[in-house]
Amino acid sequence: MNKKIEIKSDIKKLSFEEALTELEEIVGRLERGDIDLEDSISIYERGEALKSHCESKLEKAKMKVDKIITQPDGDFSSEPLDEI
């Protein structure tokens, strides 16, 4: 079951690196287990939104990547990266 994650405006403003750093901090807190259940649920939900935001940023970056092609005459051109 795939549910759509709502990404709040404060998360949308974050760069990929900022969102990833915050997500890593959340994972660390959850792994340590030093927070109560209500806070765990709250930061888990934020972590899900941060993860979705990072995935979206990566997908957009992937669409911008071109592969460089060497032409028979030694010149170069580019074309969209093939999907794997």
Contacts in CASP RR format, 6 or more apart in sequence:
PFRMAT RR
TARGET T0000
AUTHOR 0000-0000-0000
METHOD contacts of the structure
MODEL  1
MNKKIEIKSDIKKLSFEEALTELEEIVGRLERGDIDLEDSISIYERGEAL
KSHCESKLEKAKMKVDKIITQPDGDFSSEPLDEI
5 48 0 8 1.000
5 49 0 8 1.000
5 51 0 8 1.000
5 52 0 8 1.000
6 49 0 8 1.000
7 49 0 8 1.000
7 52 0 8 1.000
7 53 0 8 1.000
7 56 0 8 1.000
8 49 0 8 1.000
11 19 0 8 1.000
11 46 0 8 1.000
11 49 0 8 1.000
11 50 0 8 1.000
11 53 0 8 1.000
12 53 0 8 1.000
14 22 0 8 1.000
14 50 0 8 1.000
14 53 0 8 1.000
15 57 0 8 1.000
16 54 0 8 1.000
16 57 0 8 1.000
16 58 0 8 1.000
16 61 0 8 1.000
19 50 0 8 1.000
19 53 0 8 1.000
19 54 0 8 1.000
19 57 0 8 1.000
20 50 0 8 1.000
20 54 0 8 1.000
22 46 0 8 1.000
22 47 0 8 1.000
22 50 0 8 1.000
23 47 0 8 1.000
23 50 0 8 1.000
23 51 0 8 1.000
23 54 0 8 1.000
26 43 0 8 1.000
26 44 0 8 1.000
26 46 0 8 1.000
26 47 0 8 1.000
26 50 0 8 1.000
29 35 0 8 1.000
29 43 0 8 1.000
30 40 0 8 1.000
30 43 0 8 1.000
30 44 0 8 1.000
33 40 0 8 1.000
35 43 0 8 1.000
62 81 0 8 1.000
65 81 0 8 1.000
66 78 0 8 1.000
66 79 0 8 1.000
66 80 0 8 1.000
66 81 0 8 1.000
67 78 0 8 1.000
67 79 0 8 1.000
67 80 0 8 1.000
67 81 0 8 1.000
67 82 0 8 1.000
68 76 0 8 1.000
68 77 0 8 1.000
68 78 0 8 1.000
69 76 0 8 1.000
69 77 0 8 1.000
69 78 0 8 1.000
69 79 0 8 1.000
70 76 0 8 1.000
71 77 0 8 1.000
END
